[in-house]
Amino acid sequence: MKKWTRWEDWVAIAAGVVVAVSTLFVPPMGASVAIMVTLGVLLVISGFVNLAWPGLVAMEYVQGALGVLLIVSPWVGGYADPTTFGAAWMSWTCGAVALVVAALAIRPSMRAHHDAITH
């Protein structure tokens, strides 16, 4: 597997950028700004690490964990207001996207890791 070519990681990076930048446009509630910026930046960093080292399987799990954290963060951070399209919906949507693409990338990453070891 070539570096910098996996679409799953590019989608995770985009989700991280969207969730971090969305804090400029959605009304802040609770700890939404700090949580969303932090998790968004960590998602972008994990995406770039996955792109640079496609056989690093542990980072796929880190990306998935960041997605789960984004999904639960509205309740933990006190900004779970599903009646408005705000910070909670951005966290839920981008977290779900990150979780799905991380799950889709685990098998190819394991294959790349296996191929790198056996050759």
C-alpha positions in Angstrom: 0.0 0.0 0.0 1.4 3.4 -1.0 1.8 6.3 1.4 -0.6 9.2 1.1 -3.1 7.4 -1.0 -5.7 6.0 1.3 -9.1 7.7 0.9 -10.2 6.6 4.4 -7.5 8.7 6.1 -8.2 11.7 3.9 -11.9 11.5 4.9 -10.9 11.3 8.6 -8.6 14.3 8.2 -11.5 16.2 6.5 -13.8 15.2 9.4 -11.3 16.5 11.9 -10.9 19.8 10.1 -14.7 20.2 9.8 -15.3 19.5 13.5 -12.5 21.9 14.6 -13.4 24.7 12.2 -17.1 24.4 12.9 -16.5 25.9 16.3 -16.2 29.2 14.5 -19.7 28.9 13.1 -21.9 27.1 15.6 -23.0 28.6 18.9 -20.8 27.4 21.8 -22.4 25.5 24.5 -20.8 24.0 27.6 -17.3 22.8 26.8 -18.0 22.4 23.1 -15.2 24.6 21.7 -12.4 23.1 23.7 -13.5 19.5 23.1 -14.3 19.9 19.4 -11.0 21.7 18.6 -8.9 19.2 20.6 -10.5 16.1 19.2 -10.6 17.6 15.7 -6.9 18.4 15.8 -6.1 14.9 17.2 -8.1 13.4 14.4 -6.2 15.3 11.8 -2.9 14.3 13.3 -3.9 10.6 13.5 -5.0 10.9 9.8 -1.7 12.2 8.7 0.2 9.5 10.8 -2.0 6.9 9.1 -1.2 8.4 5.7 2.5 8.5 6.3 2.7 4.9 7.8 -0.2 2.9 6.2 0.7 -0.3 8.0 0.5 1.1 11.5 -2.6 -0.7 12.7 -2.8 0.8 16.2 -3.4 4.3 14.7 -6.6 3.0 13.0 -7.9 2.1 16.5 -6.8 5.5 17.7 -8.9 7.1 14.9 -11.8 4.9 15.8 -11.5 5.9 19.5 -11.4 9.5 18.6 -14.6 9.0 16.6 -16.2 7.4 19.6 -15.0 10.3 21.8 -16.6 12.8 19.4 -19.9 10.9 19.5 -20.1 10.8 23.4 -18.5 14.3 23.9 -21.8 16.3 23.7 -23.1 14.4 26.7 -19.8 14.6 28.6 -19.2 18.2 27.7 -22.7 19.4 28.4 -23.6 20.5 24.9 -26.0 17.8 23.8 -28.9 19.9 22.4 -30.4 17.9 19.5 -33.1 20.5 18.8 -30.7 22.8 17.0 -28.1 22.2 14.4 -25.2 23.0 16.5 -22.1 21.7 18.1 -23.7 18.4 19.2 -24.8 17.5 15.6 -21.3 18.4 14.3 -19.7 16.2 16.9 -22.1 13.3 16.3 -21.7 13.5 12.5 -18.0 13.9 12.3 -17.5 11.3 15.0 -19.6 8.8 13.1 -17.7 9.5 9.9 -14.4 9.0 11.7 -15.5 5.8 13.3 -16.8 4.3 10.0 -13.7 5.1 8.0 -11.5 3.8 10.7 -13.4 0.6 10.7 -13.1 0.4 6.9 -9.3 1.0 7.1 -8.4 -1.6 9.7 -8.3 -4.6 7.3 -6.2 -2.8 4.6 -3.9 -1.5 7.3 -3.4 -5.0 8.7 -2.7 -6.3 5.2 -0.1 -3.6 4.7 1.5 -4.4 8.1 1.6 -8.1 7.3 3.1 -7.5 3.8 5.8 -5.2 5.3 6.8 -7.9 7.8 6.9 -10.9 5.5 9.0 -9.2 2.8 
